[in-house]
Amino acid sequence: MKRLIRRCIFYFLYLVLVAYLTVFSLSSHFVTSPQANPLKTEIRGVWLTNVASGVLFVPWGINRALNQLSALNFNTVYPVVWNRGNTFYKSSVAKKVTGSETEFLLKLMHGGKDFLSKLVKLAKIKKISVIPWFEYGLMTPPNSTLAKRYPDWLTIGQTDIISVQDIPQEEINNGFPTQQAWLNPLHPQVQEFIQGLVVEVVSNYDVDGVQFDDHFGMPVQFGYDRFSIQLYQQEHEGKSPPTDPFNPEWMRWRADKLTDFMAQIYQAVKKVKPNAKISLSPNSQYFAYKYYLQDWETWVKKGLVDELILQVYREEQSNFIWELEKPAVKLARSLIPVGIGISAGTLRNPVDIARIREQVQTVRDRHFNGISFFYWESLWGYISPESPKQRRQAFQEMFQSKAIKP
């Protein structure tokens, strides 16, 4: 009997030991195997634009895009809602100001139905976060209805120039630089209009927030319009602004006014929908402040940004890494989720999938909060160096399982 008891005890201890070793072995496997331990939290976004892209204008375009993005485990879209002086949703604010409630071609192609309402509904089914993107920010074409109806809303340069080339550096924008006019962020009627558009979107649609980018600023050569000069004189004992647009005090004064406007928008959005995110997708802090008076580092410090998606459209890997390690980026990472905007290509500059893979891995190696790609059409569309099938397979390998947006 005693022998049987000893055998039972021995067998029990043996089973405990085997169970322990098995669990240890499995846990070690999960730690070391990247496929068995998928990313749980990560921004996986893409911008949906109307520039060099037809996704918004064909009736089945959005359905197809969201189905593909969901199948490949993306979780966020940033659809354009404000571009070239037009809204891409039914806007009573825009209709009152410009006479048009939505972009004409978009309205025509969707049979008069509200494009943004359709997109939000489809995205929610797929559990994809929707953050409408105010792409043009304070920028508008000189021939837009907005610019023609309200010339006093525009800011100008010293020689009465009303338009400048939008971000001429190809390595910064990878786009199509054109002459653009700029609404004056210091003008109360401009502030009322832009804030009205933003609050309208947050109020009327089940969106997760709104996004601004590098166009929510003022070109440094501007600010010499009558309204801005008079305001400066009121606050400087009658002195006129310096003739040097890069004068440090003059730059700071205008940048601070822009920061004040950003604070107004942030507070207005939070009043309507406290959980709505204010997302910002700027260029580097140095470039944004020096050339567009956009001091986003201060915005982050003041708590005016809930999510930062830094545009890092660089061809050279060394330049790409250099941008990720700048002090302003490190500061932002200590306060809010920070993702990296990666170029998937443009019509003039297609990007091969190997470079995209490398940059995605670089972002992950440095533990950023995710990635967003500019733009939908170039993910696996007609401008891709590889076939659409090859591109989709590559994204499937990069995003092997679902991830929660931070």
Secondary structure, DSSP 8 states (H G I E B T S, - for coil): -HHHHHHHHHHHHHHHHHHHHHHHHHHHHHHH-TTTS--SB-EEEEEE-STT--TTTSTTHHHHHHHHHHHTT--EEEEB-EETTEESS--HHHHHHHS-SS-HHHHHHTTT--HHHHHHHHHHHTT-EE--B-TTTTEE-TTSHHHHH-GGGEE--TT---EEES---HHHH-S---EEEEE-TTSHHHHHHHHHHHHHHHHHS--SEEEEETTSS--TT---SHHHHHHHHHHTTT----S-TT-HHHHHHHHHHHHHHHHHHHHHHHHH-TT-EEEEE---HHHHHHHH---HHHHHHTT--SEEEEE---SSHHHHHHHHT-HHHHHHHTTS-EEEEEE-B-SSSB--HHHHHHHHHHHHHTT-SEEEEE-THHHHSTT-SS-HHHHHHHHHHHS-S--B--
